[in-house]
Amino acid sequence: MSTKDNGDNIIKVDKWDGAAVKNALDDVVKNILIKKYNYIENFTLLDGRLALSAIAVLVAGVALAWDYFYPFPASKPVLLICVSIYFVLSVIITFYTSYMEKGIFVVAIQRDPSGYDPDIVWEASSYMKKYDDKYSLILSMKNSSTGVSNEASATKSVANFIDVNGVVIPELVEAVVSNLHDSLSSERKDK
């Protein structure tokens, strides 16, 4: 569980909870891309999952309401159809999160101030194996007009970003994100 202090924006996590540590570090990376680099967050990828989930909940609601008004023997065909649709939607959501999202927790758009060059799409994804202290961050940059994509990654122990009390040190995360960002930006300029 992470908490934020109102005054200093201190993020404290249970350093033994891998999921909480990963989520806290992901939040810091997201804040760096959005606030430091002043990129615009794009929610399209997450909205796709929310839309699929909303449809699944709607189908479950229809099944519940139908069964309420027409108790079980009469509602059997509708329940069968709704359960089948719900199953298919669950499979689609699983494939969507596995193959479309791929662990991406933020999509940010870098707009050209002059409006002449195409937008650059930045995506950050991360992973941490269970019972492992290694946090792997992958930052990718894609030209929105050509579709050409480059990525850079870094794997570090979470001890590099969190002190002994479980407080995340954003400056240490920012150094890694900045290195990845700058290496990708310089590759783009060299081409």
N, C-alpha and C positions, 0 to 999 in steps of 0.2 A: 504494500500500500504506500502510495506517495502522498506527501503533503506539501503545500506551498505556504511559506510564511508571507503574510500580507506586505510587510515592509521590504524585505530584501529578495523576494522571489527565490528563496532557498527551497530546493527540491530534496527531500529526504525519503529514502526508500529502505526497505528491509533488504540489506545487502545479500542475504541468503536466499531470497526469492528471485529466481532467474527471470521469470516473466515480468515482475515489477521493475527489475533493473533494466531489462531490455526496453520496456515501454517508457521508462523515464528517460533513457538515453535517446530513444526515438523522438520523444517530445522536444528534447534539447536540440537535436539535429534539425527538426522541423522549424523551430523558432529561429535558428541561425539562418536557414535558407530564406525564410519569409521576412524576418526583421533586419538582419545584417545586410543581406544582398537586395532587399526590397523587391522580392519577387512576388508574383501574384499566385496564390494557391488555387489549384484547379481541383474541383471535387468530382469530376466526371467519373473517374474510376470507382470511387466509393459510392456514388449515386447509382451506378449500375447494380451493385450488390444490394443497396437499400431498395431499389425498385423490385428486384427479384424476390427479396424477403417480404416486401409489402404484398406482392401478389400471392405468395405462399400463405401469409396470414389471412388475406382476404378469402382464399379458397377454404382454409380451415374454419373461418367464421361462417361461410356459407354452409359448410357441413354441419356445424354446431346449430345454426339457426334452423336449418331444414329438419334436423333430428328433433329439435325442440317442438316445432309445429306439427311434425308428422313422425311420431315415435317409431322406434327401430324397424319393425317389419316393413312399414310403408316407406321408410327412408333408405332402405338397403341399396337401391340402384344409385341414388344421388351420393350416398356415402362412399360407395365403391369408386365412382368417378372422381370425387374430391380427393380421396386417399391416393388414387393413381396420379392425379395431377400434382398433388403435394409431393409425392415421391419423385416424380420427374423434375419438379422445381428444385428439390433438395440436391439431386444429382447435378443439375445445371449450376447451382450455387457452388457446389464443391469444385466443379471444373473451373468456374469463373475465378474463384479465389486461388486455385492452384496454378492455372495457366495464364490468366489475365493479370491478376494482381501481383502474383509472385513475391509476396512479402513487401510490396511497395506501400509505404506508409505516408508518403507525401509526393505530390506532383506539383511542381512550381513552374510558372511561366516567366521567362525573362523577356520582356518587351524591349525592342529597340527604341530609344528615346526619339529618334528622328522619324521612326515609322518606315524607314526604307528597307532595312534588313528584316528577314523573317524572324518569327519568335523562336526562342530556344526553350525546349522543354527539359526541365531537370526532374529526375526521379531518384528518390532515395529509398533503398530497401535494406533490410538488415536481418540477421538471424543469429541465434544463440542456441547451441545444442543443450539439451537437458543435462544438468549437473556439470556444465562446463563454464569456465570463467571467460571464455573468448567471445568478444562481441565483434561480429563482422559487419561492416558497413560498405554498401555498394552505392556509388553515386554515378548516375548516368546522365549524359547530355545528348539531346536529339534535336537536330535541325528540323523544324516543323514543315519546311517546304520540300527538302530533299529526302528526309527520313533517315539520313545518315546519323548513326548513333555511336558514341564512345562511352566507355565506362572505366572507372577506377575504383579500387577497393582497398580497404585497410582492415586488418584483424588485430585487435589488441585485447589485452586482459581488462576486465572491468575495473580492476584495481588502478588502472591508469586514469580513470575518470571519477572514481568515488573514493572518498576518504574513509577512515576507519569507523566513523560514526554513521556511515550510510548517506552522506550528503554528496550529491552530484556537483561536480565542479565544472560549470559550463565553459570556462576558459580553456580547459584541457580538451573538451570535446570540440570546441571551436577551432583549435589548432589543427586537429585531424581533418575536420570538414573543410577548412580553408585550404589545406594542402591538396586534398582531393579536388576541390573546386578549381584551384589555381592551375593544377596540372592539366585538367580537362580544358580550361579556358585557353591555356597556352598552346595546347595541341590544335585547337580550333583556329587560332590566329596563325599558326605555322602553316596551315593548309591553304 
